[in-house]
Amino acid sequence: MALPHARPLDVIAVRPLGAALAEAVSTSLLKTDRLQLLHLVLPAHKDQPEHHVDDECTIHCLEGDVEVVMPGGSRRLGPGELVVLPAQQRHSLRARSVSVWARFAQPSRLVWAKDEEARREVVGAVSQAAPTLFQLTMPVMDTEVDTSILDIWKRGFSLTYGAELRAERKGRSFSIVDVDPGRYERFGQAALAGIAQKMGVGANGEVPLLVRSDRMKRRWRGMSRKGKALSVIRLMKATTTFAGGVDYTAWKINRHAGTEIVVKPWQRRWPIIGALTLLPRLLRRGAIR
């Protein structure tokens, strides 16, 4: 049964849902002759198809990260940020996850697609990974020193790795680039060209920044807190979803971080409690970051 709309003068709670987000659904909170208030829930990696409304509309991001895509460009919103769209402005919404930008900015190969349309959609989505990573990295680069394209890649990978709990040796984000610097130089140039095509260039031919440095740094801190929390939740779920999940998790951490975790019988019996007791020790040893 549909929830009743609020009425004028009613107090409406609109706040981040936190852990309740996974079970939340989109709802219409208020509707009058001149105003409609929607609470839209988009899971990570899901899109809302292109559409428009007859009057001006405001899109306010409460939590997570969303991209407002329009024919003439896009706007990326973090928690607490909003954008006002003109009347009849066609737009779509894309919910994003931090780790996706780094993973698909690295060499990727499509091994199967249902049809040509699906292939085009996948290729189009993956092609935006590197420009997205660059747009979110460039504002936090040190402006007092000369910055190369490879420096942007390394900083971007470092930021995205820092937004998750990862069992990686220190310097992993640099070694990815150092393995094939020529490839990352070429892809970096293409990413900058794509950004310039969408946003134009500055008076001296420079690629414009998406937002000010201080705002982007705050945004990365927020994404890091959320990403690490989601990593813990995914880890806890994995230990109970798959047979031998706790043993696989320990093996993966040992393989990537060079540790020697030995899973005890009681940890296999109560994997969530075992994971929670193990986490502080792994953090202190630097096995995960």
Helices and strands as residue ranges (DSSP letters): G 18-23, E 27-31, E 36-39, E 47-51, E 57-60, E 66-70, E 73-77, E 82-85, E 91-95, H 98-105, H 116-126, H 129-137, G 138-140, H 149-162, H 172-179, H 181-199, H 213-241, H 245-257, H 265-269, H 271-285
